[in-house]
Amino acid sequence: MDEQETVAAFVAAHDIDSDPEYWILDLVAEVGEIASDATKSTEWGESPESIEVKPDEIGDAYFSLLATAESLGVDANEALAESLAKYESRIEESGSASSGER
Protein backbone atom coordinates (compact mmCIF):
# COMPACT_ATOMS: atom_id res chain seq x y z
CA MET A 1 0.00 0.00 0.00
CA ASP A 2 1.48 3.36 -0.98
CA GLU A 3 1.24 6.51 1.13
CA GLN A 4 -1.82 7.90 -0.67
CA GLU A 5 -3.67 4.61 -0.19
CA THR A 6 -2.64 4.61 3.48
CA VAL A 7 -4.03 8.13 3.96
CA ALA A 8 -7.23 7.23 2.08
CA ALA A 9 -7.72 4.18 4.30
CA PHE A 10 -7.10 6.25 7.44
CA VAL A 11 -9.57 8.92 6.31
CA ALA A 12 -12.20 6.27 5.57
CA ALA A 13 -11.60 4.33 8.80
CA HIS A 14 -11.99 7.47 10.90
CA ASP A 15 -14.89 8.88 8.87
CA ILE A 16 -13.10 12.16 8.18
CA ASP A 17 -13.62 12.23 4.44
CA SER A 18 -14.41 15.64 3.06
CA ASP A 19 -14.70 17.65 -0.12
CA PRO A 20 -11.54 18.84 -1.88
CA GLU A 21 -12.19 22.42 -0.75
CA TYR A 22 -11.77 21.38 2.90
CA TRP A 23 -8.59 19.43 2.21
CA ILE A 24 -7.10 22.33 0.25
CA LEU A 25 -7.79 24.71 3.15
CA ASP A 26 -6.34 22.17 5.57
CA LEU A 27 -3.22 21.84 3.38
CA VAL A 28 -2.73 25.61 3.33
CA ALA A 29 -3.12 25.74 7.12
CA GLU A 30 -0.55 22.96 7.58
CA VAL A 31 1.95 24.65 5.25
CA GLY A 32 1.31 27.79 7.30
CA GLU A 33 2.42 25.89 10.40
CA ILE A 34 5.69 25.03 8.64
CA ALA A 35 6.14 28.68 7.69
CA SER A 36 5.38 29.73 11.26
CA ASP A 37 8.01 27.36 12.65
CA ALA A 38 10.55 28.64 10.12
CA THR A 39 9.70 32.28 10.75
CA LYS A 40 9.89 32.02 14.52
CA SER A 41 13.01 29.84 14.65
CA THR A 42 14.91 32.21 12.36
CA GLU A 43 13.72 35.28 14.24
CA TRP A 44 11.76 36.43 11.22
CA GLY A 45 14.63 35.71 8.83
CA GLU A 46 17.34 37.43 10.85
CA SER A 47 19.06 34.12 11.67
CA PRO A 48 18.45 31.75 8.73
CA GLU A 49 21.03 29.31 10.05
CA SER A 50 18.74 28.68 13.04
CA ILE A 51 15.82 27.34 10.99
CA GLU A 52 13.90 24.62 12.74
CA VAL A 53 10.69 22.98 11.57
CA LYS A 54 8.99 20.29 13.63
CA PRO A 55 8.93 16.99 11.70
CA ASP A 56 5.30 16.41 12.64
CA GLU A 57 4.37 19.63 10.83
CA ILE A 58 5.94 18.23 7.65
CA GLY A 59 3.95 15.04 8.26
CA ASP A 60 0.73 17.00 8.74
CA ALA A 61 1.27 18.85 5.45
CA TYR A 62 2.11 15.58 3.66
CA PHE A 63 -1.04 13.95 5.05
CA SER A 64 -3.15 16.89 3.89
CA LEU A 65 -1.51 16.93 0.45
CA LEU A 66 -2.21 13.22 -0.05
CA ALA A 67 -5.79 13.62 1.24
CA THR A 68 -6.23 16.53 -1.19
CA ALA A 69 -4.93 14.45 -4.09
CA GLU A 70 -7.19 11.56 -3.16
CA SER A 71 -10.26 13.82 -2.88
CA LEU A 72 -9.52 15.21 -6.36
CA GLY A 73 -8.96 11.77 -7.88
CA VAL A 74 -5.32 12.57 -8.61
CA ASP A 75 -2.65 9.90 -8.24
CA ALA A 76 0.04 11.73 -6.25
CA ASN A 77 2.82 9.45 -7.52
CA GLU A 78 1.84 10.10 -11.14
CA ALA A 79 1.58 13.84 -10.46
CA LEU A 80 5.05 13.82 -8.91
CA ALA A 81 6.51 11.91 -11.86
CA GLU A 82 4.95 14.45 -14.23
CA SER A 83 6.41 17.34 -12.23
CA LEU A 84 9.87 15.79 -12.10
CA ALA A 85 9.79 15.26 -15.87
CA LYS A 86 8.75 18.90 -16.32
CA TYR A 87 11.60 20.13 -14.11
CA GLU A 88 14.08 17.85 -15.88
CA SER A 89 12.99 19.26 -19.21
CA ARG A 90 13.37 22.83 -17.97
CA ILE A 91 16.85 22.12 -16.64
CA GLU A 92 17.89 20.54 -19.93
CA GLU A 93 16.47 23.45 -21.95
CA SER A 94 17.43 26.44 -19.81
CA GLY A 95 19.75 25.22 -17.08
CA SER A 96 17.17 26.07 -14.41
CA ALA A 97 14.18 24.31 -12.88
CA SER A 98 12.37 27.65 -12.67
CA SER A 99 9.43 28.27 -14.98
CA GLY A 100 10.76 31.77 -15.55
CA GLU A 101 7.37 33.19 -14.62
CA ARG A 102 7.61 35.70 -11.81
Secondary structure, 3 states (H helix, E strand, C coil): CCHHHHHHHHHHHCCCCCCHHHHHHHHHHHHHHHHHHHHHHCCCCCCHHHCCCCHHHHHHHHHHHHHHHHHHCCCHHHHHHHHHHHHHHHHHHHCCCCCCCC
